[in-house]
Amino acid sequence: MLSALLKPNYTSDQVNVKIKLPKQDHEMMKAYMAWAKFESESDLFQQALQYVFDTDKSFRRHQQELSMPEVYYKS
């Protein structure tokens, strides 16, 4: 049974972003993608960012201080 912290979630309306990773992180990312059944790096990064946005309470407070809309939060 798959119990990955991140799960594939296919979305539309995307923008292109270019990043660089250490080789060992890229290899670990590929292993995680295979294990959790991600089909694209984009989906993995989107899910990882969503996890950070959903769980980082300090960032939420920062957004509230700036009166930024909470458009990224699932919960």
Secondary structure as UniProt FT lines:
FT   HELIX           23..36
FT   HELIX           41..55
FT   HELIX           57..65
FT   TURN            66..67
FT   TURN            71..72
//
